[in-house]
Amino acid sequence: MKRILRIFVIDTLGLFVVSNVISGISFKDGLMSLFLAGIALGISSIVVKPIINILLLPINLLTFNLFKWASSAITLYIVTLVVPGFVINGLTFIGYQSKWFDIPAVHLEGILAFIAISFLLSIFSATVHWLIK
């Protein structure tokens, strides 16, 4: 139970942080959509993602597990289908410039947006899991 609650909190917080960093993710009903998307993402990470990983196992073996982000993108797409107020229109990052380095602006749509957002969510959740341990 503790693990499920931790996954829910980290997924919900990850959705909130990623939606504030990039534009293209919208929660039409506000916090209610955010919590429903967090619950759905947590449930799909526990139940659906292992099934998708088994189905994609041959491709993952051929690509040395680089195709694993596809399973995360598929679960994120399933969450957008299930939660009515959670919409991903694309990924737009306006870029960042500083004295030492520049990050260019990026705009992605379609499946590339789902892959990029799932990549950002996985980086966030892995960092938070690492910090908790």
C-alpha positions, 0 to 999 in steps of 0.5 A: 500500500505504501508503494502504491501511494508513493507511486501515485504521489510521485506520478502526480507531482511529476505531471504537475512539474512537467506541465509547468516546465513545458506547455502542451499538457492541460488539465481542463478541470484543474486539480481534479484532472491532475489527481485523476491523471496521477491515479490513472498513471500510477495504476497503468504503471503498475498494471498495464506497463508490465504487459506492454513491456512483455509484448514489446520484449523482442523489440527491446532485446533488439534495441538493447532496451532503448525502445522502453520509452515506447511503453511509457508513451503508450501508457501515457496515451492510455491515460489521456484516453481514460481521463477526460480532462487530461489532454496532451496537445504537443510539447513546446519548450521555449528554450533557456539561455544563460551565460554558460549554456543555451537550450534551444526551443523545441516543438513536438507533436503527435507520438514524439510529444508522448515519447518526450513527455514520458521521457521527462516524467521518467527522469523526474520519477527516477530522480525523486525515487533516488532522492527518497532512498 
